[in-house]
Amino acid sequence: MQRFWRVLASAALVGMTLAGCNKPAASGSAGKWGYIDKTGNFIIQPQFDEASDFKDGTAFVRDGKRILRLQAKPPGESRDPVKPDDSPSLGPLPTLRAAKGDGEAFRVMDGKEIVFDVSKKAASPAVFHDSDYVCVQFNDKYCFIDKMGAMAFGTPFAGARNFSEGRAAVKDSGKWGYMTRKGRFVLPPKYLDAGSFVDGLAPVKIPSDTK
């Protein structure tokens, strides 16, 4: 546990991005999870084997055989105990699907149920998560559908998660990065995996041999 706090304290003092994070990672290479802020700086250094998004100020990580509870404010290990059902894994990618509708618009489908159709069923906060876009499966890829039923940002991505705190994690050319609602990358694809921003922090995975 002393190692965890020593690394965390070091990260808080220097407040800088992990050196070498821009180096390309070999496909399938082992990696470690840490937590970045919206500028890409590591607030909790990459040292964990698994990690979850934050929810209600709490995230879970696995360090070897141990599962730890983290808190977002101040960032670090929580004193609250870990419960049997607490999981250090990210949630699944979106399961809603896009299907061609009338004209050029796309419908959003939950199985066989239409949950959004611009001509018949209005946009719902439950579908759009209070954002202008919803992330859906499109064939074997992922894309974002806007409230007009159009596919946003051009080419679908190999992986993507819904927008959260103005950022969406997307997978492009084998790596994950973060883009804004304007479709512009603010953190280029360089991570092995990535979760969503909550409380200003997001879990990302980098190669374990990164220096």
N, C-alpha and C positions, 0 to 999 in steps of 0.2 A: 504494500500500500504506500510505503514511503516513496517508491519509485514513481507511482502515479502522481502524487502531489508534487514531487520534485520537478517532473516534466511539465505539469500544468503550471506551476509557478514560473518556470522558465519561459513558457509560452506567453504568459500574461505580462512579463517584464519586457521582453524584447518586442512583442507585438508585431512580428513580421512573418511573412509567408515562409513555409518550410523550403529551405534551399534545395534546388534541384527538382522541384515539383513539376516543372515544365518538361522534364525529360520524358520521352515516349516510353510507355510500358510494353513489355512483351505480352502478347496475347496469352491469357490463361495463367499469368504469373501470380504468385501468392501476394497478398497485400495486407495492409493494416488500415483500420478505420480510425478517423479522428473527426473533429467538428470544426468547420470554418464559419467565418462571418461573411457578410455579403460582399466584402472586398476580396475574399479568397484567403485571408489570413487564418492560420490555424489558431483557434482559441483553446481547444483541447487537442493536444498533439496525437498523431496517428500511432496507436499502440495496441488497439483492440482487434480481436479476431472477428467479431460481429458487432453490429450496432443498429439501433432503431432511430427513427425520427423522434423528436421531442413531442410530447403531448401533455398538456396541462402542466408544463414546466418540468417534465420528467422524461428521461430516455434510459434505455437499458443497453449495456454492452457486455460482451463476453471477453474475458482475459484468461486464456487457457481454459480451465474448468470452472472458473468463477464467473458468476453473473453479478454485475454491479449496477446500482441505480445512480444515474447522474441527475444533477439539477442544472437548470439553465441560468439561474440568477442567484448568487454568483456562480459562474460555471465551475463545475467540479463534482465530486462525489457527494451524494446525498446521505444524510444520516438515517433516512427512512429505510426500513428493511425491504429486501426483495421478497416478493410473494411467489408461490409456486407457478402461477400462470404468467408471470412477467416474462416477456420474450425480447431478446436482443436482435431481432431480425426486422428488416424493412417489410412494409406491407406489399401486397402484390401490385403489379402494374394494372392500369385501368382495364375493366372488363366490358365496358360499354362499347358498342360497335357503330361504325358509320355505314349507312346504306344509301344508295342513290335514291333521291326522292323525285318530286315533280320538278320539271325544268332542270336547272343547274344546282339546286339546293340538295344538301344531304340531310337525311334523317339520322337521329341518334336512337339506337336500339339497345334495349336491355333484354337480351334473349330475343323473343319474338314480339315483345311489347315496344311500341313506339313511345319514347319518353320526350322526344323533341322533334317537331316538324314545323318549320317556320310558317307554313301555309295553314296548319291545322291545330298545332299544339304549341302554345307560347313557351318562351324560355322560362325555366324554373330554377330558382336558387339551389334546389336540391340537385339539379343536374349540372349547373354551371358553377357551383361553389362560390357564388358571389363574385365571379370573374367574368370577363368578356368571352372566355373560351372554355370548352370542355375537351379533355384529352380522351381519345377513343382509339380502339383498334381499327385498323383499316387494312384488310387482308392480313398479311403477316407483319405489318408495321404499325406505327402509331402516328396519329395526326391530331390537330386541334381544329375543332369546328366552332365557328363564331355564331353569334345570335341571329345572323342572316342565313345560316345554313351553309355557309361557304367554308371550304377548307383553307385555313390560314397558313401562312409562312411557306407556301410552296410544297416542296418534296416532303413526303412523310419520313419520319425518323425510325431508326431501328429500335428505339425505346424512348419512352417519355412518361412523365408524371404531371399531374395537374398543377396549375399555377398555385403558388402559396407565397404570400408576402411579396408579390410582384415578380417572382422568379419561377421558372419551370426547369426542372432537370430533364435534359434530353440527351440521347445517345446518337452520336454522329461519327462515322468513320471508326467505329469500334471503341470510342471513348465517350465519357459523360461530361457535359458542361452545363452552364445555366444561361438562359436567355430571358429577356424582358418581354412584356406584352407587345412590344413593337417588333418582336422577332429578331432582336439583335443580341448576340452573345456578349454577356458581360464577364463571364468566366469561360474561356474557351474549352472545348472538349479535351480533357487531359486526365480525367479520373477513371479508375477501373469500374467504379459504381458510385451512385450518388442518390441521396434521399432529398427530402423537401425541407425548405426553410420554415422553421417554427421558432418563435422567440428569438429571431435573428441568427439562429444557428442551423446548420445542415450537416448531416453525416456524409463523409466522402471516403472513398477507399483509394489508396495509392500503393504502388509496389512496395513490398516490405524491404527491398534493398535500396530504396531511394535514400540518398544522402543529402 
